Amino acid sequence: MENTAILKLSALEIGKKIKDKEITSVQATQAFLDAIDALDTKYKSYITVCRDSALARAAEVDELISQGKLTGDLAGVPIAIKDNICTKGTLTTCASKMLSNFVPPYDATVISKINAEGMVILGKTNMDEFAMGSTTETSYFGSTLNPWGDNRVPGGSSGGSAASVAARLAPISLGSDTGGSIRQPASFCGVTGLKPTYGTVSRYGLVAFASSLDQIGPIGRDAVDVASLYNLICGVDEKDQSSTETNKIDLDKVRDYSVAGKKIGIPEEYFGEGIDPEVKAAVMDAVKVFESEGATVERFALPIMDYAIPTYYIIACAEACSNLSRYDGIKYGFRPEGVEDLGELYIKSRSEGFGMEVKRRIMIGNFVLSSGYYDAYYNKALQVKNLIYQAFSEAFTKYDVVIGPVAPTPALKAGESLSDPLKMYLGDICTVLINIVGVPAVSVPCGFASGLPVGMQIIGKHYDEETILGFASDFQRATADKAYEQQSPAVE
């Protein structure tokens, strides 16, 4: 099979062809490595490409498959990994000067799981520095471009992971989502991305941004691919006390899911001021597809959404300043030269090692936690978090899923929001509520605005990934002729 044909396959299709001996893992891995060599100098979706180790691992996996020791659906399938997930012996930089030379001595739990399955790591993908940003422009290693158009951002912070799948430089990838960092780039890049229920995927080995909000999740070409990778990485982990046991998804149910008889809630506030009219039209047209298949749709009020952005950024920045305090120029990471005392070491390592957006969030976090302001900001944000949780709990007594846009606009032009942080923060209005309450949500390509992809966000109850991915799969089957996924100019 030619390389171009391999690149067009989904992750599960590649896995099946390897199992059926139509191709080998080495062939599949080489095809994607060749594509990276040809295209990624333009898109910059990867920070580190693991050429030699990937081919060596693929050869090893081929042998284990031939011996019957690896039999999983994703055995031999190449995968891209966001560069804030620790990989033993391979650079894990968080796209920061602070960790530009950091090589972890251990694997994150999700990496141990994909290695045990026989997946092959192609490399580490670009991201916003320490996952702080919505455009993948705050990276120390340079910006990633959206394969859908020159001068468009891929979203963030998992922009490299989404762009690599959109440009077919990986069949599937892992990202992390703190306030929309899987779903928003999936929307901007026209791919499918899942933010799982908080705790269902171990965070051990994920470099922390905001520990109560962070969650690792998959990005793929369609809902079934995403479900298969979620099944592989989910489950309780003794190394992560916040992890929980969960039921694996029935892939056959997802493939054949029917929305007939299901009830969909549409929050009025998701379609208010600031939402691009074409984005609104694309999402509502997608909802009509569900209606035509027997689902019922009801609009409802979610006024607590007005407090989503301030609540999220107070909590996230407070946790970030605590998590980032460990980077002091002593234990590991960037250490400036020519310092004469401890105070100077702290100042120089952080002022030179962190970028502007990271510094901004550290300062906000320290402010909201400071004496005299803790009750006015942080404590009040926690109280609002409980109100948001109650609002979603009430909604899910009435509806099977809640649907809205992922982002208020399609992909922004490069530099458009980087110079205006408030504009970047407001772009998270549709996604941050999900992280605050810990429920699962998936971004599904559902149309176009100004010729760029639009994502529909399907939100579910805690631990109900099967339902939201079933909805996503149903929509993708019903609209297969629309070519919403994977038709970026990069792969035409």
Secondary structure, DSSP 4 states (H G I P E B T S, - for coil): --HHHHHTS-HHHHHHHHHTTSS-HHHHHHHHHHHHHHHHHHH--EEEE-HHHHHHHHHHHHHHHHTTS--STTTT-EEEEETTB-BTTB---TTSGGGTT---SS--HHHHHHHHHT-EEEEEE--SGGG--SSS-S-TT-PPPPTTSTTB---SSSHHHHHHHHTTS-SEEEEE-SSSTTHHHHHHHT-EEEEPPTTSB--TTBPPS-TTT--EEEEESSHHHHHHHHHHHBS-BTTBTT----PPP-HHHHHT---TT-EEEEEGGGGSTT--HHHHHHHHHHHHHHHHTT-EEEEE--GGGGGHHHHHHHHHHHHHHHHGGG-SSSSSS---SS--SHHHHHHHHHHHHS-HHHHHHHHHHHHHHSTTTIIIIIIHHHHHHHHHHHHHHHHTTT-SEEEEESSSSSPPBTTTTTT-HHHHHHTTTTTHHHHHHT--EEEEEEEEETTEEEEEEEE--TT-HHHHHHHHHHHHHHTGGG--SS--GGG-
